[in-house]
C-alpha cells in the first residue's frame, strides 16, 4: 500500500500596503485620504459606545430603589361617597388633594371634608370679587354687581358655617336646607357677574365660581344621600327629586316647627306710623332698633299702623325673629318702584321689602312694587329668612312680584298678584289657602296693548 504524504496548503499571503509601496506606486495621496475616511467612521462609533457604557455603569451604580406607596385607607370611602356627586372624578381629586380625610374616616368625615374644600375656595372667590370691585371704579353696573356678589357670598359663608355646626349634632335636614342656600347664593354671585361681563378678570372669576358651585354641590349631594340612605354607600348616587320619580320618606319634627301661622296675641315692642304719635315714623328705623341675633323666644314685634309707607325696607342677617304686624291687607301698605331698568339695579336689590334674618313673620300687610309691566324685573317682596311665616299678606306687582329666594318659607291665606314669573325663587316654600292672581299685562292699554292673560285661581 502506497502512502501519500499529506500536503499542507497555505493561504495566499496577505499583502499589507506600506507607505513605501504607495510611494513606489504613486498612490500615497490616495492612502491618506482612505485612512482619514476610515477614522472618521470608526471614532464616532467608539465614542458612542464609551459614553453609553459609562452612563449605564453610573445608572446601575446610583439607581435609587423605588418604593411604591401603599394605598390610602381613605381612598375607598372617598370613592364611595363621591358617587353622590354629579362629577365623581373631580370630587375624588378635590378630597384626596385636601388631605383632610383621615384613614379611619366615616361618611360624616368625608362630608365635612367636602365642606372644608368648598369653604377654602369660597374664601378665594370673595377675594377675587373684591378685586373686581376695586377695579370697577367708574363702572356703576359692574360695581353694583360686585357689591351684590360680595353680599350673597357672605350669606353663603354664614349658611355653610351653620351647616358645619349642625352635622355633628345630627341636624341633617337643617344642614341640607342651609347647604342648599349656600349653592343659591354662590349661583347668584355668578349670575350677577354674567350681566356685566367683558373683562378677562370677570371671566376668570366666573370660571372659578363655577368650579366652586360644583364643590358645594358635592357636599350637598353627599348630605342628601346620607339623610336618605345613611352609611349604606352602595345605594348612593347623584341627587334625585320627584321630577325623576324619587320621593323621600316621611318628614320628622325638624320641619317648619310651627302650627297655624303667626301666633295670636303678640304684643308690640315698638309702633310705627307716618302721622306721628308712634315710636317711629319709618319702618326701617324700627327694624334697626331690633336686637341682634335674638333667640326664637325673643321675638321683636313691630306694629305698623294703617298708612302708606313709601320706603325700601331691609331686615338684615343679624336681625332675627322680627315680626311685622299690620292693620290688614290694603290698610298697611309698603310701596316702592325699583326695577332693573334703573342704572346699576339688579333683580335682587329691586325688592321693596327684603328679609334675610331668620324667623321672620309678617301679618296684615300689603307690599307692592308699582313699576309698570314694561319695567321688567321689579320685586315687591324678597325672602331669605329660614323658617319664616307669612300670613294674611298681599303682594302686588307685575314681573317678579314675590321672590321666594331661599330656605324654608310658609305662606298662609295670602294674595299674590303679577303677570310674568311673579312667584319665583329657589326656596322650599309652602303655600296654603293662597289666592294667586294673574294680572293683565298691557304695556300700552290706551292703544289696545296685548294682554298676556286675565285669570285667577285659588289653591
Secondary structure as UniProt FT lines:
FT   HELIX           19..25
FT   HELIX           28..62
FT   HELIX           74..81
FT   HELIX           82..84
FT   HELIX           88..98
FT   TURN            103..104
FT   HELIX           107..134
FT   TURN            135..138
FT   HELIX           140..167
FT   TURN            168..170
FT   HELIX           172..194
FT   TURN            195..196
FT   HELIX           200..229
FT   TURN            230..231
FT   HELIX           233..235
FT   HELIX           242..244
FT   TURN            253..254
FT   TURN            264..265
FT   STRAND          270..272
FT   TURN            274..275
FT   HELIX           283..288
FT   TURN            292..293
FT   TURN            296..297
FT   STRAND          300..304
FT   STRAND          307..310
FT   STRAND          313..315
FT   TURN            317..318
FT   STRAND          322..326
FT   TURN            329..331
FT   STRAND          332..336
FT   TURN            340..341
FT   TURN            343..344
FT   HELIX           348..350
FT   STRAND          353..355
FT   TURN            358..359
FT   STRAND          361..369
FT   TURN            373..374
FT   STRAND          381..383
FT   TURN            386..387
FT   STRAND          388..396
FT   STRAND          402..404
FT   STRAND          408..412
FT   STRAND          415..418
FT   STRAND          423..424
FT   STRAND          428..432
FT   STRAND          435..438
FT   TURN            443..444
FT   HELIX           445..447
FT   STRAND          455..458
//
